[in-house]
Amino acid sequence: MDKKKVYCYYCGGEQLVSLQAFSTVCPLCNQRISTEDLIVSSFYSRPKIATSGSIFIESSGFLRSCLRVHNLSLYGRLQGDVTAANKITIGTGARLEGNITATRLEVNSGAKINGFCRIEPDSIKES
């Protein structure tokens, strides 16, 4: 059975889960964690989204939410704070209104950010 490594966005613990898993329970802190990836291609609003997967916001996408993710790829619009355990990529023409905390940040020419950026090795554990 194929497996993937996921990270708990509460305590930073890691574990292997099936590629087909939608969620799991962290063995360290006993919190339920989502492992799903999300693609946003139109307007979507939710107070908070937390996943140990990735979120991809297409150029036509507009997400209004606070995020805790493993990776974020932003090519459209995002209103809300973002905490990423790994990498945030902000593409050309993308707009982000909110604060960023991540391990790595890639900002392409023409992207707009209105907020504060905090880049640190263990960003998911301290937020």
C-alpha positions as CSV (number, residue, x, y, z in Angstrom):
1,M,0.0,0.0,0.0
2,D,1.4,3.4,-1.0
3,K,1.8,5.9,1.8
4,K,2.5,9.6,2.3
5,K,4.1,11.5,5.2
6,V,1.8,14.0,6.9
7,Y,2.5,16.5,9.6
8,C,0.2,17.5,12.4
9,Y,-0.6,21.2,12.3
10,Y,-1.2,21.3,16.1
11,C,2.0,19.7,17.4
12,G,4.2,19.2,14.3
13,G,4.3,15.4,14.7
14,E,4.7,13.3,11.6
15,Q,3.3,10.0,10.5
16,L,2.7,7.8,7.4
17,V,-0.9,7.4,6.1
18,S,-2.5,5.8,3.1
19,L,-2.6,7.9,-0.1
20,Q,-6.4,7.5,0.0
21,A,-6.8,8.8,3.6
22,F,-8.9,12.0,4.1
23,S,-8.0,12.4,7.8
24,T,-6.1,10.7,10.6
25,V,-5.5,11.2,14.3
26,C,-2.1,12.4,15.5
27,P,-0.5,9.8,17.7
28,L,1.3,12.5,19.7
29,C,-1.5,14.9,20.6
30,N,-4.6,12.9,19.6
31,Q,-6.0,15.7,17.4
32,R,-7.9,14.9,14.2
33,I,-6.0,16.2,11.2
34,S,-7.2,16.5,7.6
35,T,-4.9,15.2,4.9
36,E,-6.9,16.5,1.9
37,D,-5.6,18.8,-0.8
38,L,-7.9,21.6,-1.9
39,I,-8.1,23.4,-5.3
40,V,-10.0,26.7,-5.3
41,S,-11.1,27.9,-8.8
42,S,-13.9,30.3,-7.8
43,F,-15.0,32.2,-4.7
44,Y,-14.9,30.2,-1.5
45,S,-15.3,31.5,2.0
46,R,-14.9,29.6,5.3
47,P,-13.6,31.0,8.7
48,K,-10.7,28.5,9.0
49,I,-9.2,25.7,6.9
50,A,-6.6,23.4,8.3
51,T,-5.0,20.5,6.4
52,S,-1.7,18.8,6.3
53,G,-2.2,18.7,2.6
54,S,-1.8,21.4,0.0
55,I,-4.0,24.3,-1.1
56,F,-3.9,25.5,-4.7
57,I,-5.7,28.7,-5.5
58,E,-6.0,29.1,-9.3
59,S,-5.9,32.5,-11.0
60,S,-9.7,32.6,-11.1
61,G,-9.9,31.6,-7.4
62,F,-10.7,33.8,-4.5
63,L,-10.5,32.3,-1.0
64,R,-11.5,34.2,2.2
65,S,-10.2,32.1,5.1
66,C,-7.5,31.7,7.7
67,L,-5.3,28.8,6.7
68,R,-3.0,26.2,8.3
69,V,-1.5,24.1,5.6
70,H,1.5,22.1,4.5
71,N,2.0,24.0,1.2
72,L,0.1,26.9,-0.4
73,S,0.3,27.8,-4.1
74,L,-1.5,31.1,-4.7
75,Y,-2.2,32.4,-8.2
76,G,-5.6,34.1,-7.5
77,R,-6.7,36.1,-4.4
78,L,-6.6,35.2,-0.7
79,Q,-7.9,37.2,2.2
80,G,-6.7,35.8,5.5
81,D,-3.7,34.8,7.5
82,V,-1.6,31.8,6.4
83,T,0.5,29.4,8.4
84,A,2.4,26.9,6.3
85,A,4.6,24.0,7.6
86,N,6.5,24.0,4.4
87,K,6.3,26.4,1.4
88,I,4.1,29.3,0.2
89,T,4.3,30.1,-3.5
90,I,2.8,33.4,-4.6
91,G,2.5,33.6,-8.4
92,T,2.6,36.5,-10.8
93,G,-0.6,38.5,-10.5
94,A,-1.7,36.9,-7.2
95,R,-3.0,39.0,-4.3
96,L,-2.7,38.2,-0.6
97,E,-4.3,40.3,2.2
98,G,-3.1,38.8,5.4
99,N,-0.1,37.7,7.5
100,I,2.2,34.9,6.4
101,T,4.1,32.4,8.6
102,A,6.1,29.7,6.8
103,T,9.3,27.8,6.5
104,R,9.9,28.9,2.9
105,L,8.4,31.7,0.8
106,E,8.6,32.2,-3.0
107,V,7.1,35.4,-4.4
108,N,7.1,35.9,-8.1
109,S,7.3,39.3,-9.9
110,G,4.0,41.1,-10.0
111,A,2.5,39.5,-6.9
112,K,1.0,41.7,-4.2
113,I,1.1,41.1,-0.5
114,N,-0.5,43.3,2.1
115,G,0.6,41.9,5.5
116,F,3.5,40.8,7.5
117,C,5.8,37.9,6.7
118,R,7.5,35.6,9.2
119,I,9.8,32.9,7.9
120,E,11.1,30.4,10.4
121,P,12.2,26.8,10.5
122,D,9.4,25.4,12.7
123,S,6.5,27.7,11.8
124,I,3.7,25.2,12.3
125,K,4.6,24.4,15.8
126,E,4.7,27.9,17.2
127,S,1.6,29.5,15.6
